[in-house]
Amino acid sequence: MVYSDPTSEAMEGNKMAERAAQGVKLLGAGVVKVVHRCDDAKETRILDLSSCSLTQVPDAVYFLMRASHEPTTENQPPFHQKNNIEKCNLSGNLITKIPPKFGFCFQQLTTLNLSANRILVFPVNSFTALSSSQLTSPSTPL
């Protein structure tokens, strides 16, 4: 028969709960940071999501950045709408791919910084306004 110390089990449970709470707090702070930066970009037309620990461009960014003057159709989700952002900085994240919808939603981009990411997939044909001189690519090959 194995006996366990209920005090040590409770302490271990408390430690796990504290770690989980810290993780949720950090995630919440990251979400708030992204939301604030999206709000700022509506005025400046510069979206700076650098060093936000992103592994992808969150759908919330597409939703928050949609152009208010663009009509929404029944068949078009709100995060697939165009916006008027001219410069976007996604450097210093953990992003591995840029989906084609990014190019569609950000058609006005003239500058895109993807340096210090882990980009493996990039839809080059989705970016009509960018020239290669205006794209700062990651250190790994595209």
Disulfide bonds with the S-S distance in Angstrom:
none
